[in-house]
Structures are given as structure tokens and as C-alpha cells.
Amino acid sequence: MKEFLEKLEKFQILALALVLALGLVIATKIVSSALPSDGIVVTGSASKIVQSDNGVLTFDIMTKQKTRKIAYDVVQKQIPTVKAYLVSKGIDEKNIEIKTAHGYNSYKMLPNGNSSNEVDYYNLYQPVSVKSDDVQKIKELSLDITNLMNKGIDIDVNAPEYYYSKISDLKVELLKDATKDAKQRASAMLKATRNRTGKIQSVKMGVFQITAANSTDVSDGGIYDTGSIEKKVTAVANVVFKIK
């Protein structure tokens, strides 16, 4: 019996040793895999000022009439006047889009302040969109178009929108420049340690910020400003370099 107990004790000690050894191997593997590689992570950026090369102005022709039919008839008679005005301002007729109209009923109010089921009048909104490659023409039109009201046409004008058509090509160029900037930063950081940057291990593109030229706004999801003719496009690249 004593001999059996001695063997059992030796077996338990051996089993415990194996468990501890296995745990050490696993822990070492986990720690080593969590350690960063022999590299340096640097963020580079690049920006460029561009001029918008096309613009859009949208507005609604509005009317308030007793019935829907009358409202549509009124707007249909006003559309030729609106088109003639836009053409006189240098807009090509093919760049004038008359979109689908929409509207709703307004109901008469009861003496107690509640709405009745009797229609008082119909509100109609006729969207119109104007496009041009001449952004200054769009800007001038947005300031002058309210003169249509002098012709008896009620309109609601939205802020003009300006775009840059070559933004995709510019993004590629800026990403390249941002990567170069990251390398310059990494080299400057490593100079004091007498190390050098090696090959790129990974590159992650950040979001693009397209803002007004003098803006410092940033957003985690990126910004696309359409209210400014002159824009600043900024690219960010997160680069990991091997350390030599």
C-alpha cells in the first residue's frame, strides 16, 4: 500500500509538471504573438487646393391653390417663363431639369383649433435643377434668381453645390504624397537612434477630408464640402516601416 501511494504521488507531481510546462509554452506563444514587429508606425498627410469645375443649383417653384389641378395648371404656365429666364442667364436648356412635382393638402381649421376634414388649399412644389461647368455662373444665378418673384413666380432656392470632377485621380496622387510624407517623418524620428526606415510593411488609407480652402474641420467619417468653390483635399496614410 505504501509503495502504491509513493507511485501515485510521483505520478501526480509529474502530471503537474507537464501541465505547468504546457501552460508556459502556450503563454509564451500568446505573448510573443502579441508583441509588435520590429517596425515603426507613422501617419503621413498631404493636401491640395482645387477649384470646383461644375456646380448645381436647385429650387422649387411653389404655388398654393384651391385644388390640385389648378395648382398644376398654374405651375405649368410658369415653367416656360422660368426656363426663358435661366437661358437668358447663360444656362444651356439641356442643363435645365424639371423634376417630378409633389405637394399636399392643407385643411381648414375648426374654431377649437383642430384641423377639419375640409381642404382649404393645395400646396404644390415643382423642383428644378440647373447644372453648369461654369461655377461662377451658378454662383451669380443663385444670387439673382429671386428676381423671378418680380415676375409673379414664387420660388424657394437651395444653396448652390460645387463639385470637382477629378477627385478620384486626385485621391490617388495625394495618397502617394501622404505615404512619402510618412517616410520622411519616420526617417526624422529614427535619425536620433541611428536607425533607418526599411521596406513598407503595411499601408492603411485614412478618410479624405474635402473642406473649404481655409477650413480646419475634420471628421472621423470624412468631410465632403459642397458649399465652397475653392476646396482643400486632404489625404492621410498610416504606414508601418521596417526598422533597419
ABEGO torsion letter per residue (X at the ends): XAAAAAAAAAAAAAAAAAAAAAAAAAAAAAAAAABBBBBBBBBBBBBBBBBBABBBBBBBBBBBBABAAAAAAAAAAAAAAAAAAAAAAGBBAAABBBBBBBBBBBBBBBAAGBBBABBABBBBBBBBBBBBABAAAAAAAAAAAAAAAAAGBBBBBBBBBBBBAAAAAAAAAAAAAAAAAAAAAAAAAAAAAGBBBBBBABBBBBBBBBBBAABABBBAAEBBBAABABBBBBBBBBBBBBBX
